[in-house]
Amino acid sequence: MDDRGGGKGFWVERTPVHEAAQRGETRQLQQLIESGACVNQVDARNIDGSTPLCDACASGSIECVKLLLSHGAKVNPPLYTASPLHEACMSGSSECVRLLIDVGANLEAHDCHFGTPLHVACAREHLDCVKMLLNAGANVNAAKLHETALHHAAKVKNVDLIEMLIQFGGNIYARDNRGRKPSDYTWSSSAPAKCLEHYERVTPFTFKHLSSFIRENEPKPGSRHKAHQLTLRTAMLSHGSASRLTAFPPLAALQH
C-alpha cells in the first residue's frame, strides 16, 4: 500500500533507499530522497520488515541516520522485528544509539527474537551502548522468556558488563524460563562466577536499597561537589556492612 501522505509506512520490495542506507552511501541517499520518487519511502518496510532507518543503523552510518530522520523517518516504526535502536545496538554504533535516544527511541521496544535493545547490546558485548541505554533509563531487568540482560552478560562471560548491570540494579537472582540464575551460566571458579557469587553474598535487602541510595545521591551533571561521588564501598561503610564487600568502581565512573 502506497502512502503519499507521509503517514504510515508501506511494504515494498527492497528499494534503492534501503540499499543506499545499508551501504552508508549518504550522497546517493540524499539524491534519491531529493528526486521525489523515494521521499515517501523513508518508512517503507521491505520483505524482512526493515525500514531504511533500520538499515542505516545496522551499518552504523550516522550521517545516513541523520538524513533519514531529517526527512521524517520514524524512530519507532511499528515493527515486530528489530527496531532502529535494536539495529544500532547490534552493530555497536554508540553514535547512532545516542542520536536515537535523543530523538525519542523507545528503550523498551520488544523484538520477537532479541527482546529489548539492552538485551541485544549485552549479547553483543557493546558496553558503550549498554551504558547509554542504562543512563537513559532502560529497564535493567526487562525480560524475554524471563531472561534478563544479566543472563546475557553471564553467558558471554563479561565481568565488566556483569558489574555494570548490577550497579544499575540488575537482579542477580532472576530466573529464566529454565529456572536458571545468571550465575548458572558461568563456569565454576571463573571470573564471572566469582563476581556473581560475591554479589550473591550481599543480602537482597541491602543491595537493593544501596543501589537506590547511590543513584539518588549521585551528583547532577556539571556538579562540582566531587565529595558526593559515592562508591558502593563508602555506601556500605555508612550502612555498617563493609565486611561484605570488596572494592567496587564508583558508579559515577560508569556514567561518563
Secondary structure, DSSP 8 states (H G I E B T S, - for coil): ---TTS-S--B-S--HHHHHHHHT-HHHHHHHHHTSSSGGGTT-B-TTS--HHHHHHHHT-HHHHHHHHHTT--SS---SS--HHHHHHHHT-HHHHHHHHHTT--TT--BTTTBSHHHHHHHTT-HHHHHHHHHTT--TT--BTTB-HHHHHHHTT-HHHHHHHHHTT--TT---TTS--GGGGS-TTSHHHHHHHHHHTS-HHHHHHHHHHHHHHS--TT---GGG---HHHHHHHTT-GGG------GGGGG-
